[in-house]
Amino acid sequence: MAQLRRALAGYRRRQVCCFAVTTGTPEHSREFCAAHEVPFTCLVDYPGEPAYAAFGLQKVGLRQLFGPSLVTGLWTVLTRLREVSLPRSGNVYQMSGAFVIDREGIVRFAHRNEHPADHPPDERIWACLDALP
Amino acid sequence: MVAVGALAPDVRLLRTDGSAASLRELAAGQPTVLFFLRHYG
């Protein structure tokens, strides 16, 4: 979330629609987005996460959930302790990702996280956006 | 699995007020970035 907040100006400058999609319920998502100052419009997937699945985002087991190593995973959690909060709903095994879709509805960038710390650099997304006609 | 260069699936999503909308409606013809979050983080 901190990464998204830091990158907000870069997305605003490019005048694109940015949406943060969560699992869970609309009520819990609304509370979460307010508490964590999520800088984009928050949306919620339906139970069973059909939208995540449609974009090829998988559910994973505990091993993958903690990242490339247990030590790395625990370190990530510890360093982000102030930001991490347990959700009141949603699917903890659902992996994340980021996608750029152009004006015609064509996918121009796709990143499916391999582990929780595997976020795409915003510069890669901006480069894709800058290359759109 | 949707690939780069393919048409994005026009999934339906819920706004935080509980109302539903399709991705196409939400994007309204603008370039769009979708961040699918994991476990709210």
Backbone of each chain as nested JSON, in Angstrom:
{
  "chains": [
    {"id": "A", "residues": [
      {"number": 1, "name": "MET", "atoms": {"N": [0.824, -1.197, 0.0], "CA": [0.0, 0.0, 0.0], "C": [0.861, 1.251, 0.0]}},
      {"number": 2, "name": "ALA", "atoms": {"N": [1.958, 1.18, 0.747], "CA": [2.865, 2.327, 0.78], "C": [3.433, 2.584, -0.608]}},
      {"number": 3, "name": "GLN", "atoms": {"N": [3.72, 1.513, -1.33], "CA": [4.255, 1.664, -2.69], "C": [3.241, 2.393, -3.569]}},
      {"number": 4, "name": "LEU", "atoms": {"N": [1.972, 2.042, -3.437], "CA": [0.933, 2.694, -4.247], "C": [0.82, 4.174, -3.887]}},
      {"number": 5, "name": "ARG", "atoms": {"N": [0.886, 4.46, -2.596], "CA": [0.765, 5.873, -2.175], "C": [1.941, 6.691, -2.695]}},
      {"number": 6, "name": "ARG", "atoms": {"N": [3.148, 6.095, -2.632], "CA": [4.329, 6.816, -3.112], "C": [4.24, 7.082, -4.614]}},
      {"number": 7, "name": "ALA", "atoms": {"N": [3.595, 6.162, -5.324], "CA": [3.551, 6.255, -6.785], "C": [2.361, 7.056, -7.287]}},
      {"number": 8, "name": "LEU", "atoms": {"N": [1.534, 7.528, -6.379], "CA": [0.282, 8.173, -6.777], "C": [0.489, 9.292, -7.793]}},
      {"number": 9, "name": "ALA", "atoms": {"N": [1.465, 10.151, -7.549], "CA": [1.689, 11.289, -8.444], "C": [1.991, 10.816, -9.859]}},
      {"number": 10, "name": "GLY", "atoms": {"N": [2.739, 9.758, -9.973], "CA": [3.083, 9.229, -11.293], "C": [1.87, 8.756, -12.055]}},
      {"number": 11, "name": "TYR", "atoms": {"N": [0.92, 8.178, -11.348], "CA": [-0.317, 7.717, -12.012], "C": [-1.226, 8.899, -12.335]}},
      {"number": 12, "name": "ARG", "atoms": {"N": [-1.302, 9.842, -11.41], "CA": [-2.16, 11.017, -11.667], "C": [-1.671, 11.792, -12.884]}},
      {"number": 13, "name": "ARG", "atoms": {"N": [-0.348, 11.918, -12.965], "CA": [0.236, 12.668, -14.078], "C": [-0.154, 12.038, -15.415]}},
      {"number": 14, "name": "ARG", "atoms": {"N": [-0.334, 10.734, -15.416], "CA": [-0.657, 10.033, -16.666], "C": [-2.16, 9.969, -16.934]}},
      {"number": 15, "name": "GLN", "atoms": {"N": [-2.949, 10.493, -16.026], "CA": [-4.4, 10.592, -16.211], "C": [-5.026, 9.264, -16.627]}},
      {"number": 16, "name": "VAL", "atoms": {"N": [-4.789, 8.255, -15.841], "CA": [-5.372, 6.941, -16.105], "C": [-6.303, 6.568, -14.958]}},
      {"number": 17, "name": "CYS", "atoms": {"N": [-7.216, 5.659, -15.245], "CA": [-8.089, 5.132, -14.196], "C": [-7.312, 4.057, -13.448]}},
      {"number": 18, "name": "CYS", "atoms": {"N": [-7.205, 4.204, -12.152], "CA": [-6.534, 3.181, -11.346], "C": [-7.533, 2.622, -10.343]}},
      {"number": 19, "name": "PHE", "atoms": {"N": [-7.586, 1.314, -10.271], "CA": [-8.485, 0.651, -9.338], "C": [-7.707, -0.339, -8.483]}},
      {"number": 20, "name": "ALA", "atoms": {"N": [-8.016, -0.364, -7.197], "CA": [-7.469, -1.377, -6.296], "C": [-8.583, -2.374, -6.03]}},
      {"number": 21, "name": "VAL", "atoms": {"N": [-8.335, -3.626, -6.352], "CA": [-9.35, -4.674, -6.191], "C": [-8.967, -5.531, -4.993]}},
      {"number": 22, "name": "THR", "atoms": {"N": [-9.924, -5.795, -4.146], "CA": [-9.679, -6.64, -2.976], "C": [-10.617, -7.836, -2.981]}},
      {"number": 23, "name": "THR", "atoms": {"N": [-10.312, -8.767, -2.118], "CA": [-11.271, -9.823, -1.812], "C": [-12.035, -9.37, -0.561]}},
      {"number": 24, "name": "GLY", "atoms": {"N": [-13.053, -10.098, -0.209], "CA": [-13.786, -9.751, 1.004], "C": [-15.145, -9.158, 0.713]}},
      {"number": 25, "name": "THR", "atoms": {"N": [-15.61, -8.354, 1.631], "CA": [-16.925, -7.738, 1.476], "C": [-16.755, -6.247, 1.172]}},
      {"number": 26, "name": "PRO", "atoms": {"N": [-17.745, -5.64, 0.534], "CA": [-17.647, -4.196, 0.284], "C": [-17.446, -3.383, 1.56]}},
      {"number": 27, "name": "GLU", "atoms": {"N": [-18.13, -3.776, 2.61], "CA": [-18.021, -3.03, 3.874], "C": [-16.59, -3.088, 4.424]}},
      {"number": 28, "name": "HIS", "atoms": {"N": [-16.025, -4.28, 4.461], "CA": [-14.674, -4.424, 5.005], "C": [-13.643, -3.764, 4.098]}},
      {"number": 29, "name": "SER", "atoms": {"N": [-13.882, -3.837, 2.8], "CA": [-12.965, -3.196, 1.857], "C": [-12.997, -1.675, 2.044]}},
      {"number": 30, "name": "ARG", "atoms": {"N": [-14.192, -1.14, 2.234], "CA": [-14.33, 0.307, 2.447], "C": [-13.558, 0.731, 3.699]}},
      {"number": 31, "name": "GLU", "atoms": {"N": [-13.704, -0.036, 4.77], "CA": [-12.998, 0.276, 6.015], "C": [-11.487, 0.193, 5.816]}},
      {"number": 32, "name": "PHE", "atoms": {"N": [-11.068, -0.851, 5.136], "CA": [-9.638, -1.054, 4.903], "C": [-9.052, 0.088, 4.071]}},
      {"number": 33, "name": "CYS", "atoms": {"N": [-9.735, 0.429, 2.978], "CA": [-9.219, 1.458, 2.08], "C": [-9.145, 2.81, 2.773]}},
      {"number": 34, "name": "ALA", "atoms": {"N": [-10.099, 3.086, 3.651], "CA": [-10.067, 4.342, 4.399], "C": [-8.936, 4.326, 5.419]}},
      {"number": 35, "name": "ALA", "atoms": {"N": [-8.809, 3.228, 6.144], "CA": [-7.8, 3.151, 7.201], "C": [-6.387, 3.222, 6.638]}},
      {"number": 36, "name": "HIS", "atoms": {"N": [-6.185, 2.652, 5.457], "CA": [-4.842, 2.592, 4.874], "C": [-4.63, 3.645, 3.791]}},
      {"number": 37, "name": "GLU", "atoms": {"N": [-5.604, 4.534, 3.655], "CA": [-5.473, 5.628, 2.677], "C": [-5.084, 5.101, 1.31]}},
      {"number": 38, "name": "VAL", "atoms": {"N": [-5.785, 4.092, 0.867], "CA": [-5.539, 3.555, -0.475], "C": [-5.86, 4.666, -1.474]}},
      {"number": 39, "name": "PRO", "atoms": {"N": [-4.904, 5.011, -2.328], "CA": [-5.066, 6.226, -3.135], "C": [-5.954, 6.068, -4.361]}},
      {"number": 40, "name": "PHE", "atoms": {"N": [-6.449, 4.879, -4.624], "CA": [-7.259, 4.649, -5.817], "C": [-8.663, 4.192, -5.432]}},
      {"number": 41, "name": "THR", "atoms": {"N": [-9.555, 4.199, -6.403], "CA": [-10.9, 3.697, -6.164], "C": [-10.827, 2.209, -5.821]}},
      {"number": 42, "name": "CYS", "atoms": {"N": [-11.449, 1.839, -4.722], "CA": [-11.408, 0.441, -4.295], "C": [-12.625, -0.303, -4.819]}},
      {"number": 43, "name": "LEU", "atoms": {"N": [-12.381, -1.502, -5.291], "CA": [-13.425, -2.383, -5.783], "C": [-13.254, -3.731, -5.101]}},
      {"number": 44, "name": "VAL", "atoms": {"N": [-14.301, -4.528, -5.147], "CA": [-14.274, -5.816, -4.466], "C": [-14.698, -6.91, -5.434]}},
      {"number": 45, "name": "ASP", "atoms": {"N": [-13.998, -8.019, -5.387], "CA": [-14.398, -9.162, -6.198], "C": [-15.515, -9.92, -5.475]}},
      {"number": 46, "name": "TYR", "atoms": {"N": [-16.209, -10.722, -6.227], "CA": [-17.279, -11.545, -5.654], "C": [-16.673, -12.726, -4.894]}},
      {"number": 47, "name": "PRO", "atoms": {"N": [-17.434, -13.348, -4.019], "CA": [-16.931, -14.549, -3.318], "C": [-16.466, -15.598, -4.326]}},
      {"number": 48, "name": "GLY", "atoms": {"N": [-15.346, -16.234, -4.005], "CA": [-14.755, -17.19, -4.923], "C": [-13.76, -16.539, -5.861]}},
      {"number": 49, "name": "GLU", "atoms": {"N": [-13.706, -15.196, -5.828], "CA": [-12.739, -14.393, -6.579], "C": [-12.728, -14.683, -8.082]}},
      {"number": 50, "name": "PRO", "atoms": {"N": [-13.888, -14.611, -8.743], "CA": [-13.918, -14.897, -10.183], "C": [-13.129, -13.9, -11.031]}},
      {"number": 51, "name": "ALA", "atoms": {"N": [-13.056, -12.646, -10.601], "CA": [-12.298, -11.667, -11.393], "C": [-10.795, -11.956, -11.296]}},
      {"number": 52, "name": "TYR", "atoms": {"N": [-10.329, -12.278, -10.107], "CA": [-8.919, -12.668, -9.956], "C": [-8.631, -13.855, -10.887]}},
      {"number": 53, "name": "ALA", "atoms": {"N": [-9.514, -14.83, -10.864], "CA": [-9.297, -16.027, -11.69], "C": [-9.308, -15.678, -13.172]}},
      {"number": 54, "name": "ALA", "atoms": {"N": [-10.201, -14.775, -13.58], "CA": [-10.293, -14.4, -14.993], "C": [-8.994, -13.759, -15.478]}},
      {"number": 55, "name": "PHE", "atoms": {"N": [-8.268, -13.118, -14.567], "CA": [-6.988, -12.519, -14.932], "C": [-5.809, -13.455, -14.639]}},
      {"number": 56, "name": "GLY", "atoms": {"N": [-6.128, -14.697, -14.304], "CA": [-5.076, -15.702, -14.134], "C": [-4.36, -15.646, -12.804]}},
      {"number": 57, "name": "LEU", "atoms": {"N": [-4.972, -15.026, -11.821], "CA": [-4.347, -14.938, -10.495], "C": [-4.797, -16.121, -9.657]}},
      {"number": 58, "name": "GLN", "atoms": {"N": [-3.817, -16.861, -9.176], "CA": [-4.12, -18.129, -8.52], "C": [-4.205, -17.995, -7.005]}},
      {"number": 59, "name": "LYS", "atoms": {"N": [-4.753, -19.02, -6.43], "CA": [-4.685, -19.176, -4.977], "C": [-3.508, -20.106, -4.691]}},
      {"number": 60, "name": "VAL", "atoms": {"N": [-2.791, -19.838, -3.621], "CA": [-1.576, -20.592, -3.347], "C": [-1.621, -21.189, -1.942]}},
      {"number": 61, "name": "GLY", "atoms": {"N": [-0.634, -22.033, -1.676], "CA": [-0.523, -22.64, -0.357], "C": [0.336, -21.79, 0.56]}},
      {"number": 62, "name": "LEU", "atoms": {"N": [0.477, -22.252, 1.783], "CA": [1.222, -21.503, 2.798], "C": [2.666, -21.26, 2.395]}},
      {"number": 63, "name": "ARG", "atoms": {"N": [3.292, -22.247, 1.746], "CA": [4.707, -22.132, 1.384], "C": [4.932, -20.928, 0.469]}},
      {"number": 64, "name": "GLN", "atoms": {"N": [4.105, -20.821, -0.544], "CA": [4.247, -19.71, -1.494], "C": [3.796, -18.395, -0.868]}},
      {"number": 65, "name": "LEU", "atoms": {"N": [2.856, -18.512, 0.055], "CA": [2.316, -17.322, 0.711], "C": [3.409, -16.561, 1.452]}},
      {"number": 66, "name": "PHE", "atoms": {"N": [4.398, -17.295, 1.968], "CA": [5.461, -16.655, 2.738], "C": [6.638, -16.235, 1.877]}},
      {"number": 67, "name": "GLY", "atoms": {"N": [6.537, -16.413, 0.583], "CA": [7.582, -15.908, -0.301], "C": [8.66, -16.919, -0.574]}},
      {"number": 68, "name": "PRO", "atoms": {"N": [9.781, -16.461, -1.178], "CA": [10.827, -17.381, -1.596], "C": [11.447, -18.135, -0.431]}},
      {"number": 69, "name": "SER", "atoms": {"N": [11.402, -17.553, 0.73], "CA": [11.878, -18.29, 1.9], "C": [11.093, -17.824, 3.109]}},
      {"number": 70, "name": "LEU", "atoms": {"N": [11.046, -18.669, 4.077], "CA": [10.317, -18.312, 5.29], "C": [10.938, -17.074, 5.938]}},
      {"number": 71, "name": "VAL", "atoms": {"N": [12.267, -17.004, 5.911], "CA": [12.97, -15.868, 6.523], "C": [12.586, -14.571, 5.806]}},
      {"number": 72, "name": "THR", "atoms": {"N": [12.603, -14.618, 4.47], "CA": [12.239, -13.433, 3.691], "C": [10.811, -13.01, 3.996]}},
      {"number": 73, "name": "GLY", "atoms": {"N": [9.929, -14.002, 4.033], "CA": [8.527, -13.709, 4.286], "C": [8.313, -13.081, 5.651]}},
      {"number": 74, "name": "LEU", "atoms": {"N": [8.958, -13.649, 6.649], "CA": [8.806, -13.109, 8.0], "C": [9.416, -11.711, 8.095]}},
      {"number": 75, "name": "TRP", "atoms": {"N": [10.563, -11.51, 7.434], "CA": [11.208, -10.198, 7.443], "C": [10.279, -9.159, 6.809]}},
      {"number": 76, "name": "THR", "atoms": {"N": [9.642, -9.532, 5.697], "CA": [8.715, -8.613, 5.028], "C": [7.584, -8.236, 5.971]}},
      {"number": 77, "name": "VAL", "atoms": {"N": [7.035, -9.229, 6.642], "CA": [5.932, -8.953, 7.571], "C": [6.406, -8.042, 8.692]}},
      {"number": 78, "name": "LEU", "atoms": {"N": [7.594, -8.322, 9.224], "CA": [8.106, -7.513, 10.335], "C": [8.351, -6.068, 9.92]}},
      {"number": 79, "name": "THR", "atoms": {"N": [8.914, -5.885, 8.728], "CA": [9.212, -4.523, 8.294], "C": [7.952, -3.746, 7.939]}},
      {"number": 80, "name": "ARG", "atoms": {"N": [6.873, -4.473, 7.686], "CA": [5.629, -3.789, 7.305], "C": [4.581, -3.92, 8.398]}},
      {"number": 81, "name": "LEU", "atoms": {"N": [5.034, -4.171, 9.612], "CA": [4.104, -4.486, 10.692], "C": [3.043, -3.409, 10.895]}},
      {"number": 82, "name": "ARG", "atoms": {"N": [3.465, -2.156, 10.719], "CA": [2.508, -1.065, 10.93], "C": [1.44, -1.033, 9.851]}},
      {"number": 83, "name": "GLU", "atoms": {"N": [1.771, -1.593, 8.698], "CA": [0.829, -1.538, 7.578], "C": [-0.064, -2.756, 7.49]}},
      {"number": 84, "name": "VAL", "atoms": {"N": [0.441, -3.868, 7.992], "CA": [-0.296, -5.115, 7.82], "C": [-1.398, -5.213, 8.863]}},
      {"number": 85, "name": "SER", "atoms": {"N": [-2.571, -5.532, 8.402], "CA": [-3.658, -5.768, 9.349], "C": [-4.435, -6.982, 8.871]}},
      {"number": 86, "name": "LEU", "atoms": {"N": [-4.949, -7.709, 9.796], "CA": [-5.687, -8.894, 9.409], "C": [-7.056, -8.489, 8.877]}},
      {"number": 87, "name": "PRO", "atoms": {"N": [-7.409, -8.974, 7.721], "CA": [-8.713, -8.617, 7.161], "C": [-9.824, -9.332, 7.902]}},
      {"number": 88, "name": "ARG", "atoms": {"N": [-10.999, -8.732, 7.843], "CA": [-12.147, -9.356, 8.495], "C": [-12.892, -10.266, 7.53]}},
      {"number": 89, "name": "SER", "atoms": {"N": [-12.533, -10.194, 6.265], "CA": [-13.126, -11.097, 5.281], "C": [-12.149, -11.206, 4.128]}},
      {"number": 90, "name": "GLY", "atoms": {"N": [-12.443, -12.09, 3.21], "CA": [-11.561, -12.233, 2.054], "C": [-10.794, -13.534, 2.091]}},
      {"number": 91, "name": "ASN", "atoms": {"N": [-9.975, -13.74, 1.08], "CA": [-9.264, -15.004, 0.941], "C": [-7.761, -14.767, 1.084]}},
      {"number": 92, "name": "VAL", "atoms": {"N": [-7.179, -15.275, 2.154], "CA": [-5.761, -15.02, 2.42], "C": [-4.856, -15.755, 1.437]}},
      {"number": 93, "name": "TYR", "atoms": {"N": [-5.381, -16.73, 0.738], "CA": [-4.564, -17.525, -0.186], "C": [-4.583, -16.982, -1.614]}},
      {"number": 94, "name": "GLN", "atoms": {"N": [-5.279, -15.867, -1.812], "CA": [-5.392, -15.302, -3.151], "C": [-4.16, -14.453, -3.478]}},
      {"number": 95, "name": "MET", "atoms": {"N": [-3.49, -14.772, -4.559], "CA": [-2.326, -13.99, -4.973], "C": [-2.766, -12.738, -5.731]}},
      {"number": 96, "name": "SER", "atoms": {"N": [-1.846, -11.782, -5.812], "CA": [-2.164, -10.481, -6.39], "C": [-1.528, -10.3, -7.763]}},
      {"number": 97, "name": "GLY", "atoms": {"N": [-1.763, -9.149, -8.339], "CA": [-1.186, -8.86, -9.649], "C": [-1.563, -7.46, -10.095]}},
      {"number": 98, "name": "ALA", "atoms": {"N": [-0.971, -7.052, -11.194], "CA": [-1.264, -5.721, -11.751], "C": [-1.382, -5.827, -13.266]}},
      {"number": 99, "name": "PHE", "atoms": {"N": [-2.325, -5.069, -13.82], "CA": [-2.598, -5.141, -15.255], "C": [-2.854, -3.739, -15.796]}},
      {"number": 100, "name": "VAL", "atoms": {"N": [-2.368, -3.511, -17.006], "CA": [-2.689, -2.282, -17.732], "C": [-3.571, -2.67, -18.904]}},
      {"number": 101, "name": "ILE", "atoms": {"N": [-4.659, -1.938, -19.042], "CA": [-5.619, -2.186, -20.123], "C": [-5.759, -0.89, -20.908]}},
      {"number": 102, "name": "ASP", "atoms": {"N": [-5.658, -0.992, -22.22], "CA": [-5.702, 0.236, -23.024], "C": [-7.151, 0.657, -23.324]}},
      {"number": 103, "name": "ARG", "atoms": {"N": [-7.307, 1.71, -24.095], "CA": [-8.643, 2.262, -24.371], "C": [-9.546, 1.269, -25.097]}},
      {"number": 104, "name": "GLU", "atoms": {"N": [-8.944, 0.362, -25.838], "CA": [-9.742, -0.624, -26.586], "C": [-10.012, -1.879, -25.76]}},
      {"number": 105, "name": "GLY", "atoms": {"N": [-9.554, -1.887, -24.531], "CA": [-9.8, -3.045, -23.681], "C": [-8.785, -4.156, -23.848]}},
      {"number": 106, "name": "ILE", "atoms": {"N": [-7.646, -3.837, -24.465], "CA": [-6.604, -4.833, -24.669], "C": [-5.601, -4.783, -23.513]}},
      {"number": 107, "name": "VAL", "atoms": {"N": [-5.227, -5.952, -23.021], "CA": [-4.236, -6.02, -21.944], "C": [-2.866, -5.674, -22.515]}},
      {"number": 108, "name": "ARG", "atoms": {"N": [-2.222, -4.674, -21.949], "CA": [-0.906, -4.239, -22.434], "C": [0.217, -4.555, -21.456]}},
      {"number": 109, "name": "PHE", "atoms": {"N": [-0.133, -4.88, -20.237], "CA": [0.864, -5.225, -19.22], "C": [0.194, -6.191, -18.265]}},
      {"number": 110, "name": "ALA", "atoms": {"N": [0.923, -7.238, -17.922], "CA": [0.382, -8.212, -16.962], "C": [1.494, -8.655, -16.029]}},
      {"number": 111, "name": "HIS", "atoms": {"N": [1.242, -8.532, -14.761], "CA": [2.19, -9.035, -13.765], "C": [1.408, -9.827, -12.727]}},
      {"number": 112, "name": "ARG", "atoms": {"N": [1.741, -11.097, -12.635], "CA": [1.109, -11.956, -11.624], "C": [2.163, -12.249, -10.567]}},
      {"number": 113, "name": "ASN", "atoms": {"N": [1.902, -11.827, -9.343], "CA": [2.91, -11.966, -8.291], "C": [3.217, -13.438, -8.023]}},
      {"number": 114, "name": "GLU", "atoms": {"N": [4.514, -13.725, -7.962], "CA": [4.958, -15.089, -7.653], "C": [4.939, -15.342, -6.144]}},
      {"number": 115, "name": "HIS", "atoms": {"N": [5.114, -14.267, -5.394], "CA": [5.069, -14.348, -3.943], "C": [4.634, -12.971, -3.432]}},
      {"number": 116, "name": "PRO", "atoms": {"N": [4.305, -12.829, -2.163], "CA": [3.719, -11.573, -1.685], "C": [4.575, -10.336, -1.886]}},
      {"number": 117, "name": "ALA", "atoms": {"N": [5.887, -10.474, -1.939], "CA": [6.743, -9.288, -2.095], "C": [7.061, -9.008, -3.566]}},
      {"number": 118, "name": "ASP", "atoms": {"N": [6.487, -9.764, -4.451], "CA": [6.823, -9.677, -5.877], "C": [5.958, -8.624, -6.578]}},
      {"number": 119, "name": "HIS", "atoms": {"N": [6.127, -7.374, -6.195], "CA": [5.344, -6.304, -6.826], "C": [6.094, -5.756, -8.032]}},
      {"number": 120, "name": "PRO", "atoms": {"N": [5.397, -5.451, -9.109], "CA": [6.097, -4.885, -10.264], "C": [6.519, -3.455, -9.967]}},
      {"number": 121, "name": "PRO", "atoms": {"N": [7.707, -3.05, -10.406], "CA": [8.104, -1.643, -10.209], "C": [7.133, -0.734, -10.956]}},
      {"number": 122, "name": "ASP", "atoms": {"N": [6.776, 0.375, -10.322], "CA": [5.844, 1.306, -10.978], "C": [6.422, 1.828, -12.283]}},
      {"number": 123, "name": "GLU", "atoms": {"N": [7.741, 1.926, -12.352], "CA": [8.37, 2.437, -13.582], "C": [8.021, 1.551, -14.784]}},
      {"number": 124, "name": "ARG", "atoms": {"N": [7.889, 0.259, -14.574], "CA": [7.526, -0.639, -15.689], "C": [6.094, -0.37, -16.134]}},
      {"number": 125, "name": "ILE", "atoms": {"N": [5.229, -0.124, -15.176], "CA": [3.827, 0.172, -15.515], "C": [3.742, 1.523, -16.207]}},
      {"number": 126, "name": "TRP", "atoms": {"N": [4.498, 2.509, -15.695], "CA": [4.478, 3.843, -16.319], "C": [5.012, 3.776, -17.743]}},
      {"number": 127, "name": "ALA", "atoms": {"N": [6.046, 2.991, -17.949], "CA": [6.609, 2.872, -19.306], "C": [5.551, 2.305, -20.258]}},
      {"number": 128, "name": "CYS", "atoms": {"N": [4.797, 1.354, -19.768], "CA": [3.724, 0.783, -20.586], "C": [2.667, 1.848, -20.876]}},
      {"number": 129, "name": "LEU", "atoms": {"N": [2.279, 2.579, -19.849], "CA": [1.261, 3.628, -20.038], "C": [1.759, 4.702, -21.003]}},
      {"number": 130, "name": "ASP", "atoms": {"N": [3.027, 5.06, -20.88], "CA": [3.585, 6.107, -21.745], "C": [3.651, 5.666, -23.204]}},
      {"number": 131, "name": "ALA", "atoms": {"N": [3.688, 4.358, -23.414], "CA": [3.788, 3.842, -24.787], "C": [2.417, 3.654, -25.436]}},
      {"number": 132, "name": "LEU", "atoms": {"N": [1.354, 3.822, -24.667], "CA": [0.02, 3.644, -25.245], "C": [-0.269, 4.763, -26.246]}},
      {"number": 133, "name": "PRO", "atoms": {"N": [-0.947, 4.436, -27.335], "CA": [-1.276, 5.482, -28.31], "C": [-2.278, 6.482, -27.739]}}
    ]},
    {"id": "B", "residues": [
      {"number": 1, "name": "MET", "atoms": {"N": [-6.002, -18.11, -19.175], "CA": [-5.346, -16.974, -18.535], "C": [-5.154, -15.873, -19.571]}},
      {"number": 2, "name": "VAL", "atoms": {"N": [-5.558, -14.686, -19.228], "CA": [-5.47, -13.581, -20.177], "C": [-4.002, -13.176, -20.372]}},
      {"number": 3, "name": "ALA", "atoms": {"N": [-3.63, -12.986, -21.634], "CA": [-2.247, -12.653, -21.954], "C": [-2.159, -11.224, -22.483]}},
      {"number": 4, "name": "VAL", "atoms": {"N": [-0.953, -10.691, -22.471], "CA": [-0.728, -9.376, -23.076], "C": [-1.097, -9.463, -24.558]}},
      {"number": 5, "name": "GLY", "atoms": {"N": [-1.876, -8.494, -25.0], "CA": [-2.332, -8.487, -26.389], "C": [-3.74, -9.04, -26.563]}},
      {"number": 6, "name": "ALA", "atoms": {"N": [-4.253, -9.65, -25.501], "CA": [-5.607, -10.216, -25.561], "C": [-6.616, -9.214, -25.005]}},
      {"number": 7, "name": "LEU", "atoms": {"N": [-7.86, -9.417, -25.367], "CA": [-8.931, -8.584, -24.822], "C": [-9.104, -8.899, -23.341]}},
      {"number": 8, "name": "ALA", "atoms": {"N": [-9.141, -7.874, -22.527], "CA": [-9.316, -8.086, -21.08], "C": [-10.708, -8.62, -20.806]}},
      {"number": 9, "name": "PRO", "atoms": {"N": [-10.834, -9.56, -19.899], "CA": [-12.174, -10.04, -19.55], "C": [-13.002, -8.916, -18.923]}},
      {"number": 10, "name": "ASP", "atoms": {"N": [-14.237, -8.807, -19.34], "CA": [-15.094, -7.742, -18.809], "C": [-15.744, -8.235, -17.522]}},
      {"number": 11, "name": "VAL", "atoms": {"N": [-14.92, -8.333, -16.487], "CA": [-15.389, -8.899, -15.221], "C": [-16.332, -7.926, -14.519]}},
      {"number": 12, "name": "ARG", "atoms": {"N": [-17.153, -8.467, -13.674], "CA": [-18.012, -7.626, -12.83], "C": [-17.38, -7.527, -11.455]}},
      {"number": 13, "name": "LEU", "atoms": {"N": [-17.426, -6.328, -10.924], "CA": [-16.845, -6.06, -9.61], "C": [-17.839, -5.246, -8.796]}},
      {"number": 14, "name": "LEU", "atoms": {"N": [-17.619, -5.226, -7.507], "CA": [-18.481, -4.439, -6.616], "C": [-17.76, -3.18, -6.173]}},
      {"number": 15, "name": "ARG", "atoms": {"N": [-18.484, -2.087, -6.156], "CA": [-17.948, -0.889, -5.512], "C": [-18.08, -1.088, -4.005]}},
      {"number": 16, "name": "THR", "atoms": {"N": [-17.42, -0.243, -3.232], "CA": [-17.475, -0.425, -1.782], "C": [-18.841, -0.045, -1.198]}},
      {"number": 17, "name": "ASP", "atoms": {"N": [-19.702, 0.559, -2.018], "CA": [-21.076, 0.782, -1.538], "C": [-21.97, -0.416, -1.855]}},
      {"number": 18, "name": "GLY", "atoms": {"N": [-21.383, -1.444, -2.452], "CA": [-22.134, -2.666, -2.739], "C": [-22.726, -2.73, -4.135]}},
      {"number": 19, "name": "SER", "atoms": {"N": [-22.675, -1.628, -4.872], "CA": [-23.231, -1.65, -6.226], "C": [-22.248, -2.325, -7.181]}},
      {"number": 20, "name": "ALA", "atoms": {"N": [-22.795, -2.937, -8.218], "CA": [-21.975, -3.705, -9.154], "C": [-21.72, -2.915, -10.427]}},
      {"number": 21, "name": "ALA", "atoms": {"N": [-20.606, -3.212, -11.056], "CA": [-20.288, -2.578, -12.335], "C": [-19.347, -3.489, -13.095]}},
      {"number": 22, "name": "SER", "atoms": {"N": [-19.399, -3.388, -14.407], "CA": [-18.448, -4.16, -15.209], "C": [-17.175, -3.349, -15.375]}},
      {"number": 23, "name": "LEU", "atoms": {"N": [-16.111, -4.041, -15.658], "CA": [-14.832, -3.36, -15.848], "C": [-14.926, -2.343, -16.98]}},
      {"number": 24, "name": "ARG", "atoms": {"N": [-15.639, -2.694, -18.024], "CA": [-15.764, -1.774, -19.161], "C": [-16.476, -0.483, -18.75]}},
      {"number": 25, "name": "GLU", "atoms": {"N": [-17.527, -0.634, -17.948], "CA": [-18.229, 0.558, -17.441], "C": [-17.292, 1.422, -16.611]}},
      {"number": 26, "name": "LEU", "atoms": {"N": [-16.544, 0.771, -15.735], "CA": [-15.664, 1.507, -14.821], "C": [-14.559, 2.233, -15.576]}},
      {"number": 27, "name": "ALA", "atoms": {"N": [-14.01, 1.58, -16.576], "CA": [-12.899, 2.164, -17.325], "C": [-13.375, 3.304, -18.216]}},
      {"number": 28, "name": "ALA", "atoms": {"N": [-14.588, 3.194, -18.714], "CA": [-15.189, 4.253, -19.541], "C": [-14.273, 4.695, -20.678]}},
      {"number": 29, "name": "GLY", "atoms": {"N": [-13.628, 3.746, -21.301], "CA": [-12.814, 4.062, -22.467], "C": [-11.463, 4.692, -22.168]}},
      {"number": 30, "name": "GLN", "atoms": {"N": [-11.095, 4.727, -20.902], "CA": [-9.793, 5.294, -20.524], "C": [-8.776, 4.175, -20.282]}},
      {"number": 31, "name": "PRO", "atoms": {"N": [-7.493, 4.466, -20.464], "CA": [-6.484, 3.486, -20.048], "C": [-6.667, 3.198, -18.556]}},
      {"number": 32, "name": "THR", "atoms": {"N": [-6.514, 1.956, -18.207], "CA": [-6.847, 1.536, -16.845], "C": [-5.728, 0.686, -16.257]}},
      {"number": 33, "name": "VAL", "atoms": {"N": [-5.456, 0.923, -14.98], "CA": [-4.531, 0.058, -14.253], "C": [-5.324, -0.628, -13.147]}},
      {"number": 34, "name": "LEU", "atoms": {"N": [-5.239, -1.931, -13.149], "CA": [-5.918, -2.72, -12.122], "C": [-4.877, -3.303, -11.182]}},
      {"number": 35, "name": "PHE", "atoms": {"N": [-4.972, -2.98, -9.91], "CA": [-4.108, -3.585, -8.906], "C": [-4.959, -4.578, -8.108]}},
      {"number": 36, "name": "PHE", "atoms": {"N": [-4.737, -5.837, -8.365], "CA": [-5.424, -6.858, -7.575], "C": [-4.591, -7.065, -6.309]}},
      {"number": 37, "name": "LEU", "atoms": {"N": [-5.154, -6.751, -5.177], "CA": [-4.412, -6.837, -3.917], "C": [-4.548, -8.228, -3.311]}},
      {"number": 38, "name": "ARG", "atoms": {"N": [-3.535, -8.566, -2.516], "CA": [-3.538, -9.861, -1.837], "C": [-3.818, -9.633, -0.351]}},
      {"number": 39, "name": "HIS", "atoms": {"N": [-4.81, -10.305, 0.15], "CA": [-5.015, -10.303, 1.58], "C": [-4.997, -8.875, 2.122]}},
      {"number": 40, "name": "TYR", "atoms": {"N": [-5.563, -7.986, 1.319], "CA": [-5.637, -6.58, 1.708], "C": [-4.262, -5.952, 1.882]}},
      {"number": 41, "name": "GLY", "atoms": {"N": [-3.249, -6.415, 1.186], "CA": [-1.967, -5.742, 1.356], "C": [-0.996, -6.074, 0.259]}}
    ]}
  ]
}
